[in-house]
Amino acid sequence: MRLPLRCDDAVPRRLHRRPGRGIPTRGGSGAESRRDIHHLDRRWSWGGRMDDDVVADWIDRLLPERLRWLERSTGVPVVFGGSTSKTRLVIGRLRGTYGTGLSGLEVRPGTGLGGRVLRDRTPHRVNDYARTADITHEYDPIVVRQERLTSVFALPITVGDAVCGVLYGAVRDHLPVGDRAVRTAEVAVAQLGRDVEERLRPDPGLDGADPLAELAAVIAETDDEALRTRLMRIHRELGGREPATEPQVTLAPREVEALRLVEVGASNVEIAARMGLSPQTVKTYLRNAARKLAVRNRTAAVHAARTAGLL
């Protein structure tokens, strides 16, 4: 389901040196700065105006568990991240750091590795943070000298169509971060974005629920054939699709979770690590889901489950 997104025009803001912090979070001016931040100042709308702070709050709540899982499942010793606030990223969740220099650090689009992710809206990785020419180096006093990080990757946390945060992973031993660790982190941020979207959707039982969907639910629960026929006619006249007359497929929560991970491109091994299961158990869940959905493989199962509104 594609979430509706409304963007307001961003107003460039100059960021100043934070008290007690050795690295300035200065903001540029002019066309380049405005272009960099234009896509970051967003407002979400589900039938009303939703402040960015709501999205940021959910990311900050859910991020610690994702960082713990990423650390356990990949062995990457340093993981951290944060959410966007207005035109900048604020790093607020840390694991494995030596000090607190990264905590509360504000990252402007285009600066450092995370700022490049914000600007480009794509993942980035560097194998020698201190020497690479691919990023700017405002944050070296913390990243290199205090934390001694060498190979670092950063991934955008996307909610709907907006980059609303960044997740980082890093090592200190001058060895590059492996592709498997990055792929696992991609699964983590994709699931995090979905979890935030799920929490932002209105409760279907509250005011504002789709009347046609509610009428279809009443039709599905009606045993009186004459009444069902009348209600279906009303439903059609109001422009609704023909309500399903066959019983809906029901998947177990674990089957749904496994299919969601398949949907974001995770392998069975990655799904097993994410769910704390063996790959064989994951295969069983996916096989059962495919059987219930009357399809033959996991890709078709994802499509069928999405069509049935199960994902």
N, C-alpha and C positions, 0 to 999 in steps of 0.2 A: 504494500500500500504506500503510495507516494504522499508524504505529508505536505500540505500547503505551506508555502513559505512566503512571507512578505518582507522585503528589505526596505529600510529607510535609507536616505542618503547619509553617508557618514560625514561627520564634521571633524577635521583634523584637530588633534589635541597635542600640545607639547608636554612631554613627560619630563620630569626633573629628577635629579639625583635623590635617591631615597636616603633618609637620615641613617648614618651609621653604615652605609654600604659603599664599598670601594668602587663599584662599577656603575657608571651613569646609565640611566635608561632614557637617554635623550631622544627626543622625537624630531625628525627633520621637518622641513616645510616644503611647500611647492608641489608641483604636479606629481612627482614621483612618490612623495609621501602619501598624497591623497589617493593615488592609484593603488598603493600597497594596502591601504587600510579599508578601501571601499567595500570589500566583500566581508569585512569582519563585523561591521556595526549592523546587527540584524535584530529583527523583532519577529516573534513567532505568533501565528494566528490560527487558532482552532475555533472559529466562530467568535473570536474576540482577540484582544491584544494581550500577548504574554511577554513579560519582561525577560530580557536575557538572563537576569539573575536567577530565574527559576531553572533554566537549562543548566547554568553553571553550578547551581546548588546540587542538582541531581548528579552531575558528573563528579563533583567533589565528594559526594556521598558514596558513589559506586566505585570510584577509582581505587581506593586502598585495597579492596578485595581483588581487583584485577591485577594490581601490582604484585600482590602476594602470590597469586596463581602463576603469573609470568615468571617470577623469580624461582618458584619451585619447579615449574615444568621445563625451564630452559637452562637454569644454572647461571643466567646473567646476573652478576653480583650487585649491580646498581640499576635501579629502576625508579623513575620519578615522572611526574606530570602535573598537569593543571588545566584549568578552564580559561576561556577567554572572557575578558571584562572590557566592554567597549572596544577599544582599538588595540588591545594588547593581551598577551598571554600572561597569566599569573601562576607561577609554579607553586603548588601548595601541598603536594603529597610526595614523600620521599621514602625510599628504602635502600639501605646499604651505603649511604653517604657518610663521609668522615665528619662533616660539620653541618652547620645550618645555613651556609652561604647561599645555597640554592633556594631555601625556603622563602617564599614571598617575592622571589625575583620576578621582575616584570620584563617581558621580552616583546620588543616592538617588531612588527612585520619587516622581514628583510634582514634582521640582525641575528647573528649566530646561526646555529643549526635549526632551532625551533622556529626562529623568525623566518627562515627560508621556507619551512613547511607551511607556516601561516600564509606567506606571500604566494607560494606556488600551489598550495592545496594538494600536495603530493608528498609521499614519504621520501626521506633523504637519509643517507648514511655516509659517514666519513671514517676512514681507517686510521688517520693520524690527525686528531682534532687540532693539535697545536700548530701543525705545519701546513694543513690544507689551504689552498687558495680558493676553495669553493664556497667558503663562508667568511663573514666578517668576524672579528676577534675581540669584541667588546667584553666578552664574558670569560676570557682566558684566566684572569686572576682567580676566579672561583673554579671553573671547569678544569683547568690544567694544573694550576699551582696548588690550590687547596684540595681539590678532589682527585687530582692525578688521573683523570680520565683520558683514555687514548682513542679507542674505537667507540663511536657513539652512533646510534640510529634514533630517528624521531619520526613518529607517525601521526597524521591528523586524526583527531576524534571527530567524526562527522555525525551530526544529528540532522535528519532531513537532508537539505542541500547545503548546510552551513558547516564550516569548520568551527567547532565550539571548544576545542581543547587540543592538547598535544601530549602524547605518551612517549617517553624516552627510555632507552636501555643503553648501558655502557659497560665497558670493561677497562681494566687498568694494566693489563699485561702485554700490551703492544701487539696482541693478536687480533685479527679482524673478527667482528661479530659474525657468526655463521648465518647462512641463509635460513636454516631451520628455525633459529631463534627469532629472526625477523618475521618469518611466515607465521610463527606461533603468536607473535605480538600483533600481527595483522588480524588474526582471528579474534584476539582479545579486544582490540579497538572496535572491530565491526560489531561484536556482540554487545559491547558497552553502548555504542550508538543506538542499537536496536532496543536495549533495555531502557535507555532514556526516553526514546520515542514512545515505548509502551506506557511509561509512567506519565507522559504528557497527554496521551489520548484521553478524551472525556470518558467517564464511566457510562457505559450504554444504558445503565439503569437510571441515570440522572436526567434532569430536564435538558432538552436539546437533542435527545436521541432521535434517530431517524424514524419518523412515524411509519413509513412503509416497511422498514425492517421490523418494527414492533408488530405491525399488522401481520406480516409474514410469519412471525413467531406464534401469534395467536392462531393463525390458520393451521400451522403445523401441529398445534396441541389440541385442535378441535376434532372430536370423534363424530359429531353430527354431520353426516354427508351433505344434507340440504343446507345447513348453515355454512359449511365449508365452501360449497359451490357459490353461495351468495357473497361470502367474504372474498373469494378469489376473483369474482367479477369486479367487485369494488376495487380490489388491489390493482387489477389490470387497468381499470378506468382512470385510476390515479397515476398511472404511468409506471407502475412497478413491474419488475420481471416476474415471470411465473414462479410462484413459490415451489420449492422442492417438495415432492410428494413422497420421495423415498427417504428412509431414515438416514440421517447424516452419519458419516464416518466419524468414529471417535478414536483418537490416538492417545496413548499413554503420555504423561508429561515428559518422560525420558525420550520417547520416540520423537516428540515435537522438538525437544532440545537438540537431539542429534540431527534432525532435518534442518534446523536453523543453522547449525554449523556447516552442514553440507552446502547450504545456500550461499554462504560466504566463502566457499572454496576450500574448506578444511578437509584434509585426508582423514581416513579412519584412525590413523595413529594420533593425529592432532586432536581429533574429537575425543579419543580415549583419554588423552592427557587432560583435556579441558574438563571432562566429566568425571574423572577419577575412576575409569573403568578399563577393562582389557579391550584390545582391538576386536577380539572375537565377540565380546558382549555387544560392542557397537555394531558389528555386522548383524548380529541377531536382531537388535532394535530396528535397524534399517530394513532388514528383510521383512520383519513383521509389519512395519509401516507400509512397505511396498505392497505386501499382500492385502492389507486392509484397503489400500487405495486402488487396488486392481491394476497395478503397473508392474513392470519387470525390473526396474533398476532405480538407483538412488536419485539420479537426476530427474527422472520422470516422477518419482515420489515427491520431490520438492515442488515440481510444477503442479501436480495434482493437489497437494496439500495447500499450496498458495491459492489455487482456484477455489478450493472448498472453504477458504477463510480460516484455515487452521494455523497459518504462520503469520 
